[in-house]
């Protein structure tokens, strides 16, 4: 017996927190009875669990993908306005996957997709603080003192926002490139901090998640994340994926030359 939200996450419905929202919205039934409270214990093997009327299926294989998301793609699984979705770029993925965390429509860069709810919970929970690094192009000349303010912490109506580190990479007469690393990413956190300091973001790109980088991964391309990479992201705690290399040497070879899926698109780089 496990908690309902954990079972939904393991079935690939979403992260545990997303599943809690789905339950609270009254979209889940267990043996034809609607459930809206947390903590209900279920047995996925015997109980009939439905989300929006469709019976859930437990994911047979846990899969993990890294996508270099272009600008103007949203990370939502559904969109009533018909906007382009990042998940649609995973054309060769047969499993139902969802994004780990968020990357707003105007931003480009790395985002993970999986059907592993527990992995998503670990990657997005503030307690674990997986570092994410961004390169941000800002209009005008950025003051080093303002970078220091971002690392010290800034207060907003919904709490304190703080960069793990922030440094100037390049300065020209009209713009500044800065590198920012976050441990706890809130919605549009970098843009909000810079706006509060009177800077306008021209371009924002996530270039690193933990040890994963955008090296050899073009805009709009994705690749499967290896077992060793997942283990490193989780701090050494990982039972394995559905596609383990046959040897450690093979794993290292895959890690050095990531497998990418190339698509012919008109995406502006």
Secondary structure, 3 states (H helix, E strand, C coil): CEEHHHHHHHCCCCCHHHHHHHHHCCCEEECCEEECCCCCEECCCCCCEEECCEECCCCCCCCEEEEEECCCCECCCCCCCCCCEHHHHCCCCCCCCEEECCCCCCCEEEEEEECCHHHHHHHHCCCCCCCEEEEEEEECCCCHHHHHHHHHCEEECCEEECCCEEEEEEECCCEEEEEEEECCCCCCHHHHHHHHCCCCEEEEEEEEECCEECCCCCCCCEEECCHHHHHHHCCCCCCCCCCCCCCHHHHHHHHHCCCCECCCCCCCC
